[in-house]
Amino acid sequence: MKAARGFLTSLFDAAIAAAHPDQILAKHMPPRPKGRTVVIGAGKGAAQLAQAFERIWDGPLSGVVVTRYGYGAPCRQIQVLEAAHPVPDRAGLAASAALFQAVQGLGPQDLVVALICGGGSALLPCPPAGLDLRHEQAVNEALLASGMPIAGMNAIRKHVSGIKGGWLAAAAAPARLHSLIVSDVPGDDPAQVASGPTVPDHVSRAQALDLVARYGLCLPPEVMAHLARPEADAPMPGDPVFAGQSHQVIASAGISLRAAQAAALAQGVGAVILSDAVEGEAREVAHVHSAIAAQVLQQDHPFAKPVVIISGGETTVTLRGPGRGGRNSEFLLSLAQDLDAVPGWASLAADTDGIDGSEANAGAFADSTSCARMRLAGRDPAQDLAQNDAYSAFEAAGDLFAPGPTGTNVNDFRAIYLPGHEVRL
């Protein structure tokens, strides 16, 4: 049996490999058009998707994609731009303009291939008339602090944007547009990935306003005035401008979690997937996971040891303090406190894009000794959780997990390893 950390890392690696562009694109390439081929894209893995597309495509092409700073990859024919994530910046404004420029003047014989993956929403600021970048930044910051599920965030974003919610696809008409989508959202709704720049959805402006009220969002008055106007309506899927356009989800959390499950079974460890679409407050989701793990440890029920419990999806964090860290680190700190000093477990929680929140780590490792080691290093795990400072807690314990940018993004990866004997990292 591998050491716990190595075993958990091998499962994460298997999940990433199942969603890597080199593994997934070749099976989903569209046929060559009679006219031009233009590639556009956005997301944390967009540059790697573009790079793989260039290697596979057997004809001329051009295009532009945007990714997060530091996530670029060299391409020969496709321009790679970088912008800020999670709060948009002026480079993102320029990137949105470049994408619109790339699809201008195309005809029905031309093909636009859209490479869309998670993170694209922040990378594509495009304030509608009457608003500017500051307003879009304020909306994004309010949404990130709200604890709102991703579908709700996107419902609001697309009505405060000139590119999300299908607007980019509308601009590509009458060219044929085919979107290849790496899903990072629970349920794999293609219209939710990157707020759907090339795939519209049915969420209305009235529903977006209802979410603003329900979550008590404090948005700039200019944004509220915009949302009150019919001009803020995003296009609906039945609009004729989308006729002939198509899309495919080519990678998702479910596919990646099944790959991790197979990797565990190949190493002689039982593996169960709770769900690939877990949502909710990260610290509360941890309580459910810890309760299941404790029952397995004590009773070998509902699963027999050795076993690894796997889950995915996208949790949220309601900001309560000024600390550092993302949703996966927060999940794990809550789990570690629930199972503090309980022997016989180890866990890894990480974002599959390689970045958890705004720090340089993807997540962290934990085991029964984590909280004790945090205290020895001068940290108070309970206080750190209260201040949303999971990063500092795991940094002090030496348990941060930082694989770097992975080239893909299928959302959260959580694995709790219960080998049947006490483990150490």
C-alpha positions, 0 to 999 in steps of 0.5 A: 500500500502506498503512503496515504499522501501518495495514494491520494495524489495518484487519485487526483492525477487520474482525475486530471488525466481523464479531463486533460485536453490531449485525452479528450479532444480527439474524440470530439473534433468537428468536420472541416468546413468549406470556409474558414475555421476560427477558434475562440475560447475562455477559461483556466484550461483554454490555452491547453485546449487550444494547444491540443486543438492545433495539434489535432486539426488538419487544416488552416485555422486562426483564433484567440482564447483567454486564460488566467494569468500564468495559465498560458500555453504556446500556440502557433496559430491561436492567440493566447491572451491572459487576464485576471481571475476571480476579479476581472480586469482591463486585460479581460475587457481587451480579451472580450473585444478580441473574441468579438473581433475574431468572429466578425464578418463570417459566413454560413460556410465558416466554422467557429469552434468555441473551447469553453471551460471553468473560470471563463466568466471572470476572464470575460468582462463586457459591461453593457451600455451604461456600466463599466468595469468597476460595476462588473467587478463589484458584481463579481465580488458581491457574488463571490462573498454571497455563498450563492450556488454557481447557477445563481451567480451565473443567472445574475452575471449573464444579465449584467454582461454583453458577452455572457448568456449567449451574446458571443454566439449571437455575434458569430452568426451566420457562421456555424458554431460548435462549442466544446465544453469542459464542465466545472458545474454540478449537473453539467449544464453547458449554459452554466460553464463560464456563464455560457458565452456561447450557450444561452439558457432560459433564466430570465431577468426577473429570476436574476432580480429575485436572486439579488433580493433573496441573498441580500446582495448589495449591488451598485445602484447603476447595476440595479437600474440596468437590471430593471430595464428590459434591455438587460434581457439576455437572448433565449435559446429559441432565438433564431440567431442560434439556429444550427449552433451546437455544443458538446460536454467533453469532460466533466466531474463525473468522468474524472471521479470515475477515473479516480475510482478505477485508480483506487480499485486498481490499487486494491482499495474499495472506492465509492463516489458519493456524488459528482454534483455536491453543492452547499456551504463548504464547512457544512458539506464537510460535516456530512462527509465526516459523519459518513467517515466516522461511521465507516471507521467505527462500524465498517458501514455503509462501506467496508474498509479499506475504502476511499470516499470520493465526491465532486461538485462545487461548494461555496464559502460565505465570507465571514472574515479576512482570511486566506483560502478557498472552498476546498481548504475550508472544507478540509479544515472543517473535516479535520476538526470533526475528526480531530484525533480520530485515528485511521483516516487521511484526506485530500480536497483540491480544485482540479484547475490547480488553484483553490480560491486566489492562493497558489495551492489547489487545496490541502491534505489532512489526517488525524494529526492535522489540528494538533500540528496546527496548534503546535505551530501556533494556529487555532483551527477553530478560529482560522475556520471562523475567519475563513483562513484555512490556507494559513492553518494548512500552511502552518501544518505543512499540508498544502497541496500545490500541483500548479496549473493542471490544464483543465478544470472539472471542479472540486475533488475530495477523497477521504481514505479509510485504510483500516489502520492509522495513517500518517502523511 
